[in-house]
Amino acid sequence: MPFLYFPEDKSEYIPAFISMAFFGILLILTFRWILRYSKKQELETKELEDQILLERQKEKEKQHSQL
């Protein structure tokens, strides 16, 4: 199998390990940023939803009191 290459000199693995570690850390940081941003959007959406529900409730009470 010519596509598999296992070097005799194990120091050739060092650049591959460094790039793999770099991209692994980048992956973790990106994932945590996405989670944090998603949580922020969830809170903003919840606040907007609560505000809309409160306005609807006030409107219902206003209509009900006019009857």
N, C-alpha and C positions, 0 to 999 in steps of 0.2 A: 504494500500500500504506500505509494509514493507521496500521498498528500499528508500523511502523518510524519511529523518531524520531531524527534526527541534528541536535542543536542547533547553531545558528550560533555561539553563545558556548561555546567549548570548556571554560570553567571549570565548566560543569555536569557535566563528567565527573569532577571531583575527588571529590565525595561517593561516587560509585559505585566509584571506584578505592580509596578508603579502606575502604569496607565489604568490597570484594572482597579486599583485602590482609588485613584483619582476619580474615575467615573462612578465607582460605587459610592463615594462620599457625595459627589454631585447628585446622584440619584436620591440619596437619603435627604439631602437638603431640599431638593426640589419637591419631594413627596411631602415633607413637613410644611413647606411653604404653601402647597396646594391645600393641605388640611387646614392650616391656619386661615387662609383666605376663604375657604369654603365655610368655616365656622363663622367668620365675620359676616359673610353674606347671609347665612342662616339667621343670625341675630337681627340683622337689618330687615330681613323679610318678616320675621316674627313681630318686630315692632310695627311695621307697616300694616300687617294683618290685624294686630290688636287695635291700632288706630282706626282702621276701616270698620271693624266690628263695633267699636265704641260709637262711631258716628252713625252707623246703621241703627244701633240700639237707641240712641238719642232721637233719631228721626222717627222710629217706631213709637216711642213714648210721646213724642210731640203729636203725631197723628192720632194716637189713642186718646190723648187728653182733649183733643178738639172734638171728639165724638161725644 
